[in-house]
Every structure is written in structure tokens, then in C-alpha cells.
Amino acid sequence: MQVGDLIRDNGDGELGLVTSEVCSYNTSEGPDLGEYVWVKWNIFSKPQRMSMTAIENGWVEVINGNESR
């Protein structure tokens, strides 16, 4: 996932725009368990932190990836 990716929440259909690179929490659970991105959702005035587990579990999907990959 990269800055500029358009994503959709599969629960309510809301669209969001990824506004940051993947970041990591400082956790003792391992390097892959604490990752997140900042997303500007249509329903919020400011970007919200979204755990990458939302993608992994299918709750959110990338619908229009950044073409500059």
C-alpha cells in the first residue's frame, strides 16, 4: 500500500485516500503486527490511523492503486 491508493471500507462502502507510507508501532509482537497507514476518509475531517490488519482481514480493500509503482 502506498500514498495515493484509493481504498474502500467493505462494511459501509466509505472511500478513503491513503496519505502516508506504511508505518510501524513499537511492539514486542513482531515486525508485521504493528503496521498502519494514515487514511483520509470522506466522513472525517482529518486523516485517521488504519491498522494494516484491516487489509489483511478483508475489511478494507485497495480499489485504485497508485499508478507510479
C-alpha atoms as an extended CHARMM CRD file, in Angstrom:
* protein
*
        69  EXT
         1         1  MET       CA              0.0000000000        0.0000000000        0.0000000000  PROA      1               0.0000000000
         2         2  GLN       CA              1.3070000000        3.4430000000       -0.9400000000  PROA      2               0.0000000000
         3         3  VAL       CA              0.4060000000        7.1030000000       -0.6910000000  PROA      3               0.0000000000
         4         4  GLY       CA             -2.3510000000        7.8500000000       -3.1880000000  PROA      4               0.0000000000
         5         5  ASP       CA             -4.0720000000        4.4620000000       -3.0510000000  PROA      5               0.0000000000
         6         6  LEU       CA             -7.8650000000        4.6970000000       -3.0300000000  PROA      6               0.0000000000
         7         7  ILE       CA             -9.4410000000        2.2400000000       -0.5870000000  PROA      7               0.0000000000
         8         8  ARG       CA            -12.9820000000        1.1350000000        0.2930000000  PROA      8               0.0000000000
         9         9  ASP       CA            -14.3320000000        0.0050000000        3.6540000000  PROA      9               0.0000000000
        10        10  ASN       CA            -16.1820000000       -3.2380000000        2.8400000000  PROA      10              0.0000000000
        11        11  GLY       CA            -18.5080000000       -2.7660000000        5.8030000000  PROA      11              0.0000000000
        12        12  ASP       CA            -20.0550000000        0.5940000000        4.9330000000  PROA      12              0.0000000000
        13        13  GLY       CA            -18.6920000000        1.3180000000        1.4450000000  PROA      13              0.0000000000
        14        14  GLU       CA            -16.8830000000        4.5140000000        2.5140000000  PROA      14              0.0000000000
        15        15  LEU       CA            -13.9500000000        5.5920000000        0.3660000000  PROA      15              0.0000000000
        16        16  GLY       CA            -10.6060000000        6.7510000000        1.6960000000  PROA      16              0.0000000000
        17        17  LEU       CA             -7.2920000000        8.0010000000        0.3530000000  PROA      17              0.0000000000
        18        18  VAL       CA             -4.0240000000        6.6970000000        1.8150000000  PROA      18              0.0000000000
        19        19  THR       CA             -1.9710000000        9.7340000000        2.9090000000  PROA      19              0.0000000000
        20        20  SER       CA              1.1490000000        8.0770000000        4.3840000000  PROA      20              0.0000000000
        21        21  GLU       CA              3.5970000000        5.2860000000        3.7830000000  PROA      21              0.0000000000
        22        22  VAL       CA              3.2100000000        2.1830000000        5.9570000000  PROA      22              0.0000000000
        23        23  CYS       CA              4.4330000000        2.9770000000        9.4980000000  PROA      23              0.0000000000
        24        24  SER       CA              5.1560000000        0.6360000000       12.4120000000  PROA      24              0.0000000000
        25        25  TYR       CA              4.1530000000        0.6740000000       16.0430000000  PROA      25              0.0000000000
        26        26  ASN       CA              6.8170000000       -0.2400000000       18.5810000000  PROA      26              0.0000000000
        27        27  THR       CA              5.5520000000       -3.6630000000       19.6250000000  PROA      27              0.0000000000
        28        28  SER       CA              7.0810000000       -6.7760000000       21.0860000000  PROA      28              0.0000000000
        29        29  GLU       CA              4.7590000000       -8.9500000000       18.9580000000  PROA      29              0.0000000000
        30        30  GLY       CA              6.9160000000       -8.8060000000       15.8440000000  PROA      30              0.0000000000
        31        31  PRO       CA              7.6150000000       -6.5340000000       12.8940000000  PROA      31              0.0000000000
        32        32  ASP       CA              4.4480000000       -7.3010000000       10.9080000000  PROA      32              0.0000000000
        33        33  LEU       CA              1.8890000000       -6.9370000000       13.6830000000  PROA      33              0.0000000000
        34        34  GLY       CA              2.0980000000       -3.2240000000       14.3180000000  PROA      34              0.0000000000
        35        35  GLU       CA              1.8030000000       -1.6100000000       10.9020000000  PROA      35              0.0000000000
        36        36  TYR       CA             -0.5910000000        1.1710000000        9.9510000000  PROA      36              0.0000000000
        37        37  VAL       CA             -1.2390000000        3.9350000000        7.4330000000  PROA      37              0.0000000000
        38        38  TRP       CA             -2.9800000000        7.2910000000        7.6940000000  PROA      38              0.0000000000
        39        39  VAL       CA             -6.1780000000        7.4990000000        5.6360000000  PROA      39              0.0000000000
        40        40  LYS       CA             -8.3520000000       10.5000000000        4.7410000000  PROA      40              0.0000000000
        41        41  TRP       CA            -11.8840000000        9.0830000000        4.8220000000  PROA      41              0.0000000000
        42        42  ASN       CA            -14.7700000000       11.0540000000        3.2800000000  PROA      42              0.0000000000
        43        43  ILE       CA            -16.6740000000       11.0370000000        6.5710000000  PROA      43              0.0000000000
        44        44  PHE       CA            -13.8730000000       12.5340000000        8.7140000000  PROA      44              0.0000000000
        45        45  SER       CA            -12.3180000000       15.9900000000        8.5030000000  PROA      45              0.0000000000
        46        46  LYS       CA             -8.8030000000       14.7490000000        9.4120000000  PROA      46              0.0000000000
        47        47  PRO       CA             -6.8350000000       11.6210000000        8.4310000000  PROA      47              0.0000000000
        48        48  GLN       CA             -7.3740000000        8.5680000000       10.6260000000  PROA      48              0.0000000000
        49        49  ARG       CA             -4.8870000000        5.8440000000       11.5210000000  PROA      49              0.0000000000
        50        50  MET       CA             -5.8150000000        2.4820000000        9.9990000000  PROA      50              0.0000000000
        51        51  SER       CA             -4.1560000000       -0.7700000000       11.0030000000  PROA      51              0.0000000000
        52        52  MET       CA             -2.8830000000       -2.8850000000        8.1260000000  PROA      52              0.0000000000
        53        53  THR       CA             -4.8200000000       -5.7930000000        9.6300000000  PROA      53              0.0000000000
        54        54  ALA       CA             -7.9130000000       -4.1930000000        8.0670000000  PROA      54              0.0000000000
        55        55  ILE       CA             -6.4670000000       -5.0410000000        4.6350000000  PROA      55              0.0000000000
        56        56  GLU       CA             -5.2070000000       -8.4670000000        5.7100000000  PROA      56              0.0000000000
        57        57  ASN       CA             -8.6230000000       -9.4260000000        7.1250000000  PROA      57              0.0000000000
        58        58  GLY       CA            -10.5460000000       -8.1450000000        4.0960000000  PROA      58              0.0000000000
        59        59  TRP       CA            -12.3670000000       -5.3660000000        5.9600000000  PROA      59              0.0000000000
        60        60  VAL       CA            -10.8300000000       -2.7880000000        3.6050000000  PROA      60              0.0000000000
        61        61  GLU       CA             -9.6510000000       -3.2060000000        0.0130000000  PROA      61              0.0000000000
        62        62  VAL       CA             -7.4930000000       -1.1970000000       -2.3640000000  PROA      62              0.0000000000
        63        63  ILE       CA             -9.6680000000       -0.2780000000       -5.3480000000  PROA      63              0.0000000000
        64        64  ASN       CA             -7.3750000000        2.0250000000       -7.3070000000  PROA      64              0.0000000000
        65        65  GLY       CA             -3.6710000000        1.6030000000       -6.6410000000  PROA      65              0.0000000000
        66        66  ASN       CA             -1.1910000000        4.4120000000       -7.1720000000  PROA      66              0.0000000000
        67        67  GLU       CA             -0.0630000000        4.1490000000      -10.8210000000  PROA      67              0.0000000000
        68        68  SER       CA              3.5220000000        5.2790000000      -10.0700000000  PROA      68              0.0000000000
        69        69  ARG       CA              4.5890000000        1.9320000000       -8.5570000000  PROA      69              0.0000000000
